[in-house]
Amino acid sequence: MASLTLHGVRKEYGQVVALDSLDLDVRDGEFFVLLGPSGAGKTTTLKCVAGLEGLSAGRVEIGGRDVTDAEPNSRHVAMAFENYALYPQYTVYDNIAFPLRSPRYRVSAQEATSRIDRVTTTLGINQLLERAPRELSGGQRQRVALARVLVRPADVLLLDEPLSHLDAKLRAAMRTELKSLGDLQHTTSLYVTHDYLEALALGDRIAVLREGKLVQVGTREEMWHQPVDLFVAQAFGQPRINLVLGEIVRTDRGQAFRDQDGAFVIPLGDVDVPAQRSVWLGLRPRDLVLGESTGMHPLQGRVYVVESLGRQLEVTVDVGAQRISLVVPRTEIEPDTMVTFSVPPHRLLLFDAASERRLEMAPAVGHQAGASHV
């Protein structure tokens, strides 16, 4: 294992800045996830760590050793690309064992067998070892390519969307297995994805990238409950976070949020935000509660649509001019009926309308803060 540190890494392609002064500190043995949309700089970051791309500025350190100018084969990293490539003339077993036969990574036959058995069993391909790549499905070929990387001794494992070609059911099952395999091998891992569910399931910590810049680094709880801005808040959660534009107003009970039409009003208690300031109010659908609940602020609206999510329902409610989504346990509820739902005061998020940065809030009056979980 080894720590991984990026100091002010910048990567330019002509006039295009792919990475802009990126600072990252991945701890020894950590499973660290890079999350962001296409073009955010995720894959470029991996290539810079691996030495496949030179830096325009900055430094890369692995285990405290400056490897900025080191050759890729001297960095002790292993990288799995999204687009896999297998040797067509070899069996699955020989494809996976290939790096272990290199003079650089040569291990004993017993250790090689143990590594290959552990990884292929975890990835569900141990029954395919005698097949040729042409006999495999796309998802199976991707798992073979991933296994070839995972069996290598490496200080840092670089994973570029390795589950992207798997079907949804297998991808969900593989998340847990991949994380446990990384823990078992005691390897520092840097994992790239655009899927927030993968990020939440795998990451000890998560870094969100946007247009080559680091937006936020934190745990899954921090990303969910304390996003630094609207971009991060919208990156996590399905259905997406409800956002209502309005302003802070003063009332006889303290400050409150009021939407532009005045029909959507929520008391905030003591908030260090000037009155008349334009803000976005964020409400996560899974935080809202159908019906009235003690210590929460009730709102009424008309049901617009009800959609099944298996054991839960997504209920869309019109409150004045606002359309709000709730995720609630299955119950008897019909469109075009009036319902009451409650807003937990400790789950409110406020964002400045101009900068889109999250505003710090004091607990609402009467709320006793408790433990929170995503």
KEKE-3310 file (N, C-alpha, C; in steps of 0.2 Angstrom, whole numbers, plus 5000, padded with zeros to 4 digits):
npx = (5004:5001:5002:4994:4997:4993:4999:4994:4991:4991:4984:4986:4979:4984:4974:4965:4961:4962:4964:4964:4975:4974:4972:4975:4973:4976:4973:4984:4979:4966:4950:4946:4936:4933:4921:4911:4904:4905:4920:4925:4938:4942:4947:4959:4965:4969:4977:4988:4992:4997:5007:5005:5002:5010:5013:5007:5010:5014:5014:5016:5015:5019:5017:5025:5036:5042:5035:5034:5041:5044:5046:5031:5032:5039:5032:5024:5010:4994:4983:4966:4957:4942:4939:4942:4956:4960:4971:4969:4974:4977:4970:4957:4963:4977:4977:4974:4984:4995:5002:5008:5019:5028:5045:5046:5035:5035:5029:5028:5022:5012:5008:5003:4993:4984:4981:4975:4964:4957:4953:4946:4936:4929:4925:4917:4920:4927:4924:4926:4939:4946:4942:4942:4944:4936:4924:4917:4905:4902:4902:4908:4921:4925:4926:4937:4947:4948:4951:4964:4971:4969:4976:4989:5003:5003:5006:4997:4980:4972:4957:4946:4931:4927:4916:4907:4902:4894:4878:4864:4860:4871:4881:4878:4879:4893:4899:4900:4908:4920:4925:4927:4937:4947:4950:4954:4966:4973:4976:4979:4967:4961:4947:4936:4921:4905:4893:4883:4878:4888:4899:4894:4893:4905:4916:4928:4931:4925:4928:4923:4923:4923:4923:4937:4941:4943:4929:4923:4929:4925:4916:4903:4892:4895:4894:4881:4873:4880:4883:4894:4890:4877:4879:4886:4876:4866:4872:4870:4858:4843:4826:4831:4837:4824:4823:4819:4817:4818:4817:4824:4815:4809:4800:4787:4792:4805:4817:4812:4809:4803:4795:4794:4781:4775:4767:4774:4781:4793:4798:4813:4820:4834:4844:4859:4858:4855:4840:4829:4838:4842:4839:4841:4831:4834:4827:4828:4820:4819:4820:4808:4792:4777:4762:4758:4771:4779:4788:4792:4789:4773:4767:4755:4748:4743:4742:4751:4756:4759:4771:4778:4791:4795:4796:4793:4786:4786:4780:4773:4770:4760:4763:4757:4765:4775:4783:4785:4794:4792:4799:4792:4785:4776:4759:4741:4737:4731:4732:4728:4722:4722:4736:4746:4762:4778:4792:4808:4817:4831:4836:4835:4842:4851:4855:4865:4859:4866:4880:4878:4883:4883:4874:4877:4867:4859:4852:4834:4822:4817:4822:4830:4846:4851:4859:4863:4860:4864)
npy = (4994:5012:5029:5042:5057:5072:5087:5103:5099:5102:5100:5103:5103:5109:5124:5120:5117:5103:5098:5108:5115:5104:5097:5083:5071:5055:5043:5030:5014:5018:5017:5027:5038:5046:5057:5063:5072:5067:5073:5079:5077:5066:5053:5058:5062:5050:5045:5054:5051:5038:5040:5041:5052:5067:5081:5098:5106:5105:5091:5074:5062:5046:5036:5045:5047:5057:5055:5062:5064:5051:5035:5026:5012:5011:5016:5008:5006:5000:4999:4999:5001:5008:5004:4989:4977:4962:4948:4939:4926:4919:4910:4913:4911:4912:4925:4932:4928:4933:4946:4942:4934:4942:4948:4959:4957:4944:4930:4916:4900:4895:4907:4914:4906:4907:4920:4922:4913:4919:4932:4929:4921:4931:4940:4932:4924:4912:4900:4902:4900:4892:4896:4905:4923:4926:4919:4924:4935:4953:4959:4949:4949:4961:4959:4950:4957:4966:4958:4954:4966:4967:4956:4959:4963:4979:4996:5006:5006:5009:5013:5014:5017:5003:4994:4998:4991:4981:4973:4980:4973:4964:4974:4981:4970:4968:4979:4979:4967:4971:4982:4974:4966:4975:4979:4967:4965:4975:4987:5003:5012:5021:5026:5029:5036:5040:5038:5041:5031:5021:5028:5031:5018:5013:5022:5026:5039:5053:5062:5076:5081:5095:5101:5100:5105:5103:5101:5097:5087:5073:5062:5050:5054:5067:5072:5070:5077:5089:5096:5107:5115:5119:5111:5099:5095:5092:5081:5070:5058:5051:5051:5068:5081:5092:5109:5125:5141:5157:5169:5175:5179:5190:5186:5185:5175:5173:5170:5166:5155:5160:5156:5163:5166:5166:5156:5145:5143:5141:5140:5145:5148:5153:5160:5164:5173:5187:5196:5196:5191:5182:5165:5147:5134:5118:5102:5085:5072:5060:5063:5070:5068:5060:5066:5073:5077:5077:5091:5095:5105:5107:5105:5108:5101:5097:5081:5077:5066:5048:5037:5020:5013:5001:4994:5007:5023:5036:5051:5065:5081:5096:5112:5126:5135:5127:5111:5097:5082:5067:5053:5039:5026:5012:5016:5020:5031:5043:5052:5069:5072:5080:5082:5081:5085:5083:5093:5090:5100:5100:5095:5104:5113:5127:5138:5151:5161:5168:5164:5150:5143:5133:5139:5141:5135:5138:5127:5124:5132:5123:5111:5096:5091:5076:5060:5057:5049:5043)
npz = (5000:4998:5000:4990:4982:4975:4970:4965:4952:4935:4919:4902:4885:4872:4870:4879:4896:4905:4918:4932:4943:4953:4968:4978:4991:4994:5006:5013:5009:5006:4998:4986:4978:4962:4956:4943:4929:4911:4904:4915:4919:4925:4920:4914:4926:4932:4922:4923:4935:4933:4924:4911:4905:4903:4915:4914:4924:4942:4954:4957:4970:4976:4989:4996:4988:4975:4959:4948:4936:4933:4925:4918:4921:4933:4943:4951:4950:4945:4931:4926:4912:4905:4892:4888:4883:4877:4875:4861:4857:4869:4883:4895:4908:4905:4900:4912:4920:4914:4918:4930:4926:4921:4922:4931:4940:4944:4952:4964:4958:4967:4974:4963:4958:4969:4970:4957:4959:4970:4965:4953:4957:4965:4955:4948:4937:4938:4932:4919:4914:4905:4893:4877:4873:4863:4865:4875:4883:4882:4895:4902:4896:4900:4914:4914:4910:4920:4931:4927:4930:4944:4949:4949:4959:4967:4972:4971:4964:4950:4943:4930:4927:4928:4929:4919:4908:4912:4916:4924:4936:4939:4940:4952:4961:4960:4965:4980:4980:4974:4982:4994:4989:4987:5000:5005:4998:5003:4996:4990:4982:4967:4960:4946:4942:4935:4941:4954:4964:4964:4969:4982:4987:4986:4990:5002:5004:4994:4979:4970:4954:4942:4927:4926:4939:4956:4966:4979:4993:5002:5015:5011:5019:5021:5008:5005:5015:5017:5005:4996:4986:4974:4963:4968:4977:4967:4961:4969:4973:4968:4966:4960:4970:4977:4971:4976:4971:4980:4994:5009:5022:5036:5050:5064:5071:5069:5055:5039:5024:5009:4994:4977:4974:4986:4991:4996:5011:5023:5040:5047:5058:5068:5057:5050:5038:5028:5027:5013:5005:4990:4987:4985:4990:4996:4996:4999:4991:4999:5012:5015:5024:5023:5028:5044:5056:5072:5077:5065:5050:5042:5026:5013:4998:4981:4974:4960:4952:4955:4956:4955:4965:4967:4983:4988:4985:4973:4975:4968:4972:4970:4976:4978:4966:4965:4961:4970:4974:4983:4992:4998:5009:5003:5000:5001:4989:4979:4963:4961:4973:4989:5000:5015:5019:5028:5033:5038:5049:5051:5039:5029:5016:5011:4998:4991:4979:4969:4969:4971:4981:4996:5011:5028:5041:5056:5068:5067:5077:5092:5087:5090:5087:5080:5077:5060:5045:5028)
capx = (5000:5005:4998:4994:4996:4993:5000:4993:4992:4988:4986:4983:4979:4983:4971:4960:4963:4959:4965:4966:4977:4971:4976:4972:4977:4973:4977:4987:4974:4960:4946:4945:4932:4932:4915:4910:4901:4910:4924:4927:4945:4943:4952:4965:4969:4972:4983:4993:4995:5000:5013:5003:5001:5014:5010:5009:5012:5012:5018:5013:5019:5016:5021:5030:5041:5040:5036:5031:5045:5046:5042:5025:5033:5043:5028:5021:5003:4991:4977:4961:4954:4935:4939:4947:4959:4963:4975:4965:4977:4977:4964:4956:4968:4983:4976:4974:4991:5001:5007:5012:5024:5033:5051:5045:5030:5035:5028:5028:5016:5007:5005:4999:4986:4980:4979:4970:4958:4953:4950:4941:4930:4926:4922:4912:4923:4932:4922:4928:4947:4949:4939:4945:4941:4930:4919:4915:4901:4906:4903:4913:4928:4927:4928:4943:4952:4949:4955:4971:4974:4968:4980:4996:5006:5004:5005:4990:4976:4968:4951:4943:4924:4928:4909:4902:4899:4890:4871:4863:4860:4878:4885:4876:4882:4900:4901:4902:4914:4926:4927:4930:4943:4952:4952:4958:4973:4977:4978:4976:4963:4958:4941:4933:4914:4900:4887:4884:4877:4894:4903:4892:4894:4912:4921:4929:4929:4923:4930:4918:4926:4919:4927:4945:4942:4940:4923:4923:4931:4922:4913:4897:4888:4896:4892:4874:4870:4884:4886:4897:4886:4871:4882:4887:4869:4862:4875:4869:4851:4838:4825:4835:4835:4820:4825:4814:4820:4814:4821:4824:4811:4808:4793:4787:4795:4812:4817:4808:4810:4797:4796:4793:4774:4773:4763:4778:4784:4795:4801:4820:4823:4839:4849:4864:4857:4852:4833:4828:4843:4839:4842:4838:4830:4835:4824:4829:4814:4819:4820:4802:4788:4770:4758:4761:4776:4781:4795:4793:4785:4769:4765:4749:4748:4739:4746:4751:4757:4762:4775:4781:4798:4796:4793:4792:4782:4788:4774:4775:4765:4760:4762:4757:4768:4781:4781:4789:4794:4793:4799:4788:4783:4770:4752:4735:4737:4729:4733:4722:4720:4726:4740:4750:4769:4782:4799:4812:4821:4838:4837:4835:4848:4850:4861:4865:4856:4871:4886:4876:4887:4878:4874:4877:4861:4858:4846:4828:4819:4814:4824:4836:4850:4852:4863:4861:4863:4862)
capy = (5000:5018:5035:5046:5064:5077:5094:5108:5096:5105:5097:5107:5100:5116:5129:5116:5115:5097:5098:5115:5115:5099:5094:5077:5067:5049:5040:5023:5009:5020:5017:5034:5038:5052:5057:5069:5070:5067:5079:5083:5077:5060:5049:5062:5062:5043:5045:5058:5047:5032:5042:5040:5059:5072:5086:5104:5109:5101:5086:5068:5058:5039:5033:5050:5047:5061:5051:5066:5062:5044:5031:5022:5005:5012:5019:5003:5006:4996:5003:4996:5006:5007:5000:4983:4974:4955:4944:4934:4920:4916:4908:4918:4910:4915:4933:4935:4927:4936:4951:4938:4930:4947:4948:4964:4955:4937:4927:4909:4897:4895:4913:4916:4902:4909:4927:4921:4910:4924:4937:4926:4919:4937:4943:4927:4921:4906:4895:4903:4901:4889:4899:4910:4929:4927:4915:4928:4941:4960:4960:4944:4951:4967:4956:4947:4963:4969:4953:4955:4971:4966:4951:4962:4967:4986:5001:5010:5003:5015:5010:5019:5015:4996:4991:5001:4987:4976:4974:4984:4968:4962:4980:4982:4965:4969:4985:4976:4963:4975:4985:4969:4963:4980:4979:4961:4965:4981:4991:5010:5012:5027:5023:5034:5034:5045:5035:5042:5025:5018:5032:5030:5012:5011:5026:5028:5046:5054:5069:5078:5085:5098:5105:5100:5108:5100:5105:5095:5080:5071:5056:5050:5058:5075:5074:5070:5082:5095:5098:5114:5120:5116:5106:5093:5093:5088:5075:5064:5057:5050:5057:5073:5086:5097:5115:5130:5148:5161:5173:5175:5185:5190:5185:5186:5169:5173:5171:5160:5155:5161:5156:5169:5167:5167:5150:5140:5146:5137:5144:5143:5149:5158:5158:5169:5175:5193:5196:5198:5188:5177:5159:5141:5130:5111:5097:5079:5068:5054:5066:5072:5063:5060:5067:5078:5074:5081:5094:5096:5110:5104:5109:5105:5101:5092:5075:5077:5059:5043:5032:5015:5012:4994:4995:5014:5027:5043:5055:5072:5086:5103:5116:5133:5135:5122:5104:5093:5075:5064:5046:5037:5019:5011:5018:5021:5038:5044:5058:5074:5072:5084:5078:5085:5081:5087:5095:5090:5106:5098:5092:5109:5115:5134:5140:5157:5161:5170:5160:5143:5140:5132:5143:5138:5136:5136:5122:5128:5133:5117:5105:5093:5088:5069:5056:5057:5043:5044)
capz = (5000:4998:5000:4984:4983:4969:4972:4960:4945:4929:4912:4896:4879:4868:4874:4884:4902:4907:4925:4934:4950:4956:4974:4981:4996:4995:5011:5013:5009:5005:4992:4985:4971:4958:4953:4939:4922:4906:4903:4921:4920:4929:4917:4914:4933:4932:4917:4926:4941:4930:4920:4904:4902:4907:4918:4913:4931:4948:4956:4959:4974:4978:4995:4998:4983:4969:4953:4942:4930:4933:4919:4921:4924:4939:4948:4955:4949:4940:4929:4922:4907:4903:4886:4889:4878:4879:4870:4858:4857:4875:4887:4900:4913:4903:4900:4919:4923:4910:4921:4935:4922:4919:4927:4936:4945:4944:4959:4964:4955:4972:4975:4957:4958:4975:4968:4952:4961:4974:4960:4948:4961:4967:4950:4945:4931:4939:4928:4912:4914:4899:4887:4873:4873:4858:4867:4881:4882:4883:4902:4904:4894:4905:4921:4914:4909:4927:4935:4925:4934:4951:4952:4949:4965:4965:4977:4969:4959:4946:4940:4926:4926:4927:4929:4915:4903:4915:4916:4931:4942:4940:4942:4959:4965:4959:4969:4986:4980:4972:4988:4998:4986:4988:5007:5006:4996:5006:4991:4989:4975:4965:4956:4943:4940:4934:4944:4962:4968:4964:4973:4989:4989:4986:4992:5009:5003:4987:4977:4965:4949:4937:4922:4928:4945:4962:4969:4986:4995:5009:5015:5008:5023:5020:5001:5005:5020:5018:4999:4996:4982:4970:4958:4972:4979:4962:4959:4973:4974:4963:4962:4961:4975:4975:4972:4975:4972:4984:4997:5016:5025:5043:5053:5071:5074:5066:5048:5035:5017:5005:4987:4973:4973:4992:4994:4999:5016:5028:5045:5047:5065:5068:5052:5049:5031:5028:5024:5006:5000:4985:4989:4983:4995:4994:5000:4996:4992:5004:5018:5017:5027:5021:5034:5049:5061:5078:5076:5057:5047:5038:5020:5010:4991:4977:4971:4953:4950:4959:4953:4960:4965:4971:4990:4989:4980:4972:4975:4966:4974:4968:4982:4974:4959:4966:4961:4975:4974:4990:4991:5004:5009:4999:5004:4996:4988:4972:4960:4962:4980:4994:5005:5019:5020:5033:5031:5044:5049:5051:5033:5024:5013:5008:4993:4988:4972:4964:4969:4971:4987:5002:5016:5034:5045:5063:5069:5068:5084:5094:5084:5094:5082:5082:5072:5054:5040:5022)
cpx = (5004:5000:4999:4993:4997:4994:4999:4994:4988:4990:4982:4984:4978:4980:4966:4964:4959:4959:4968:4968:4974:4975:4972:4976:4974:4977:4979:4981:4967:4957:4943:4941:4932:4926:4914:4907:4907:4913:4926:4934:4946:4948:4959:4969:4972:4978:4989:4996:4999:5006:5011:5002:5006:5010:5012:5012:5010:5016:5014:5018:5015:5020:5026:5035:5038:5041:5034:5035:5047:5042:5036:5027:5037:5038:5024:5013:5000:4984:4972:4957:4946:4935:4945:4950:4962:4967:4971:4968:4978:4970:4963:4961:4974:4983:4977:4981:4997:5005:5011:5018:5030:5039:5049:5040:5030:5034:5028:5022:5011:5004:5001:4993:4982:4977:4973:4963:4954:4950:4945:4935:4926:4922:4917:4914:4927:4930:4923:4935:4949:4946:4943:4941:4935:4924:4915:4910:4905:4907:4908:4920:4930:4930:4935:4949:4953:4953:4962:4975:4974:4973:4987:4997:5006:5003:4998:4987:4972:4963:4947:4936:4924:4921:4905:4899:4895:4883:4870:4863:4867:4882:4884:4879:4890:4903:4904:4908:4920:4929:4930:4936:4949:4955:4956:4965:4977:4980:4975:4973:4960:4953:4937:4926:4910:4893:4888:4882:4884:4899:4901:4893:4901:4917:4921:4928:4928:4926:4926:4922:4921:4923:4935:4946:4939:4935:4923:4926:4928:4919:4906:4892:4889:4893:4884:4871:4874:4887:4888:4893:4880:4874:4883:4880:4865:4865:4873:4861:4847:4831:4830:4832:4830:4823:4820:4818:4815:4819:4820:4820:4810:4801:4793:4790:4802:4812:4814:4810:4803:4798:4793:4786:4771:4769:4767:4783:4786:4799:4808:4823:4828:4844:4853:4864:4853:4845:4834:4834:4840:4843:4838:4837:4830:4832:4825:4823:4814:4819:4813:4797:4781:4766:4761:4766:4778:4788:4796:4788:4780:4768:4759:4750:4743:4743:4745:4752:4760:4765:4778:4788:4800:4792:4792:4788:4786:4782:4776:4769:4766:4759:4763:4760:4774:4779:4787:4789:4796:4795:4797:4787:4777:4763:4747:4735:4735:4730:4726:4719:4724:4729:4744:4757:4773:4789:4803:4817:4828:4840:4837:4842:4847:4857:4860:4863:4862:4877:4884:4880:4882:4879:4873:4871:4862:4852:4840:4826:4815:4817:4830:4840:4851:4857:4859:4864:4860:4856)
cpy = (5006:5024:5038:5053:5068:5084:5099:5105:5100:5101:5101:5103:5106:5121:5126:5114:5109:5096:5105:5115:5110:5096:5089:5074:5061:5045:5032:5018:5011:5019:5024:5035:5045:5052:5063:5067:5069:5073:5082:5082:5070:5055:5052:5062:5055:5042:5048:5054:5041:5034:5042:5047:5063:5078:5093:5108:5105:5095:5080:5064:5051:5037:5038:5051:5052:5057:5055:5065:5055:5040:5027:5016:5005:5015:5014:5004:5001:4999:4999:5001:5003:5003:4995:4980:4967:4952:4938:4927:4916:4914:4913:4917:4914:4923:4936:4934:4930:4941:4947:4935:4935:4947:4953:4961:4948:4935:4920:4906:4897:4901:4915:4912:4905:4916:4926:4918:4915:4929:4935:4924:4925:4940:4938:4925:4915:4900:4896:4903:4897:4891:4904:4917:4929:4923:4918:4934:4948:4961:4955:4946:4957:4964:4953:4952:4966:4964:4953:4960:4970:4960:4953:4965:4975:4990:5004:5007:5009:5011:5015:5016:5007:4992:4993:4997:4981:4978:4977:4979:4966:4968:4981:4976:4966:4974:4982:4972:4966:4979:4980:4967:4968:4980:4973:4961:4971:4985:4998:5010:5019:5025:5029:5031:5040:5044:5036:5036:5022:5022:5031:5023:5010:5015:5027:5036:5047:5061:5070:5083:5088:5102:5105:5103:5103:5104:5103:5088:5079:5064:5056:5054:5065:5077:5074:5076:5088:5097:5105:5118:5116:5110:5099:5091:5089:5082:5069:5064:5056:5047:5063:5077:5091:5104:5120:5137:5153:5166:5172:5181:5185:5190:5186:5180:5168:5173:5165:5161:5156:5160:5162:5171:5168:5161:5145:5143:5141:5141:5141:5144:5154:5156:5165:5171:5181:5192:5198:5195:5182:5171:5153:5137:5123:5106:5090:5075:5063:5057:5069:5066:5065:5061:5072:5074:5079:5084:5096:5101:5106:5108:5105:5106:5096:5087:5076:5070:5055:5038:5027:5014:5005:4995:5002:5017:5034:5047:5063:5076:5093:5107:5123:5132:5130:5115:5100:5086:5073:5056:5043:5029:5018:5012:5019:5029:5039:5051:5063:5074:5077:5080:5083:5081:5086:5088:5095:5096:5105:5096:5098:5111:5122:5135:5147:5157:5163:5166:5152:5140:5139:5137:5140:5140:5134:5131:5127:5127:5126:5111:5103:5089:5080:5066:5056:5051:5045:5039)
cpz = (5000:4998:4993:4985:4977:4972:4966:4953:4940:4923:4907:4890:4874:4872:4879:4890:4905:4915:4927:4942:4954:4962:4977:4986:4998:5000:5010:5014:5008:4999:4991:4978:4969:4955:4949:4933:4917:4905:4909:4923:4924:4926:4916:4920:4933:4928:4919:4931:4938:4926:4913:4900:4907:4910:4915:4918:4936:4949:4958:4964:4976:4984:4997:4993:4977:4963:4947:4936:4929:4927:4922:4924:4930:4945:4953:4955:4944:4938:4925:4918:4906:4897:4887:4883:4880:4873:4867:4858:4863:4878:4892:4906:4911:4902:4907:4922:4920:4914:4927:4932:4920:4924:4933:4942:4946:4952:4958:4961:4960:4973:4969:4957:4963:4973:4962:4954:4965:4969:4956:4951:4963:4961:4946:4939:4932:4935:4920:4910:4908:4893:4883:4874:4869:4860:4873:4878:4883:4890:4905:4902:4898:4912:4920:4913:4916:4931:4933:4929:4941:4954:4952:4956:4963:4971:4977:4963:4956:4942:4937:4924:4924:4926:4924:4910:4906:4916:4924:4937:4944:4943:4950:4963:4965:4964:4976:4985:4978:4978:4993:4996:4987:4995:5008:5004:4999:5001:4991:4982:4974:4959:4953:4941:4939:4938:4952:4966:4969:4969:4980:4991:4990:4990:5000:5009:4995:4985:4970:4960:4944:4933:4924:4935:4951:4966:4977:4987:5002:5009:5012:5012:5022:5013:5001:5009:5020:5011:4999:4991:4978:4966:4962:4974:4974:4959:4963:4974:4968:4966:4964:4967:4973:4976:4971:4976:4976:4988:5005:5018:5033:5045:5060:5075:5072:5058:5045:5028:5014:4998:4983:4973:4980:4995:4997:5004:5021:5033:5046:5054:5064:5062:5050:5041:5031:5025:5017:5002:4996:4986:4985:4989:4993:4998:4996:4997:4997:5011:5020:5019:5025:5028:5039:5054:5066:5076:5069:5055:5042:5032:5016:5002:4988:4974:4964:4950:4955:4955:4957:4959:4969:4978:4992:4983:4979:4971:4973:4968:4972:4974:4979:4967:4959:4965:4965:4975:4981:4988:4998:5004:5005:5003:4999:4995:4981:4969:4961:4968:4984:4999:5009:5020:5025:5031:5037:5044:5048:5044:5027:5022:5010:5004:4991:4981:4967:4964:4969:4977:4993:5008:5023:5038:5052:5064:5070:5075:5086:5092:5089:5089:5085:5077:5066:5049:5034:5020)
residu = (MET:ALA:SER:LEU:THR:LEU:HIS:GLY:VAL:ARG:LYS:GLU:TYR:GLY:GLN:VAL:VAL:ALA:LEU:ASP:SER:LEU:ASP:LEU:ASP:VAL:ARG:ASP:GLY:GLU:PHE:PHE:VAL:LEU:LEU:GLY:PRO:SER:GLY:ALA:GLY:LYS:THR:THR:THR:LEU:LYS:CYS:VAL:ALA:GLY:LEU:GLU:GLY:LEU:SER:ALA:GLY:ARG:VAL:GLU:ILE:GLY:GLY:ARG:ASP:VAL:THR:ASP:ALA:GLU:PRO:ASN:SER:ARG:HIS:VAL:ALA:MET:ALA:PHE:GLU:ASN:TYR:ALA:LEU:TYR:PRO:GLN:TYR:THR:VAL:TYR:ASP:ASN:ILE:ALA:PHE:PRO:LEU:ARG:SER:PRO:ARG:TYR:ARG:VAL:SER:ALA:GLN:GLU:ALA:THR:SER:ARG:ILE:ASP:ARG:VAL:THR:THR:THR:LEU:GLY:ILE:ASN:GLN:LEU:LEU:GLU:ARG:ALA:PRO:ARG:GLU:LEU:SER:GLY:GLY:GLN:ARG:GLN:ARG:VAL:ALA:LEU:ALA:ARG:VAL:LEU:VAL:ARG:PRO:ALA:ASP:VAL:LEU:LEU:LEU:ASP:GLU:PRO:LEU:SER:HIS:LEU:ASP:ALA:LYS:LEU:ARG:ALA:ALA:MET:ARG:THR:GLU:LEU:LYS:SER:LEU:GLY:ASP:LEU:GLN:HIS:THR:THR:SER:LEU:TYR:VAL:THR:HIS:ASP:TYR:LEU:GLU:ALA:LEU:ALA:LEU:GLY:ASP:ARG:ILE:ALA:VAL:LEU:ARG:GLU:GLY:LYS:LEU:VAL:GLN:VAL:GLY:THR:ARG:GLU:GLU:MET:TRP:HIS:GLN:PRO:VAL:ASP:LEU:PHE:VAL:ALA:GLN:ALA:PHE:GLY:GLN:PRO:ARG:ILE:ASN:LEU:VAL:LEU:GLY:GLU:ILE:VAL:ARG:THR:ASP:ARG:GLY:GLN:ALA:PHE:ARG:ASP:GLN:ASP:GLY:ALA:PHE:VAL:ILE:PRO:LEU:GLY:ASP:VAL:ASP:VAL:PRO:ALA:GLN:ARG:SER:VAL:TRP:LEU:GLY:LEU:ARG:PRO:ARG:ASP:LEU:VAL:LEU:GLY:GLU:SER:THR:GLY:MET:HIS:PRO:LEU:GLN:GLY:ARG:VAL:TYR:VAL:VAL:GLU:SER:LEU:GLY:ARG:GLN:LEU:GLU:VAL:THR:VAL:ASP:VAL:GLY:ALA:GLN:ARG:ILE:SER:LEU:VAL:VAL:PRO:ARG:THR:GLU:ILE:GLU:PRO:ASP:THR:MET:VAL:THR:PHE:SER:VAL:PRO:PRO:HIS:ARG:LEU:LEU:LEU:PHE:ASP:ALA:ALA:SER:GLU:ARG:ARG:LEU:GLU:MET:ALA:PRO:ALA:VAL:GLY:HIS:GLN:ALA:GLY:ALA:SER:HIS:VAL)
# end
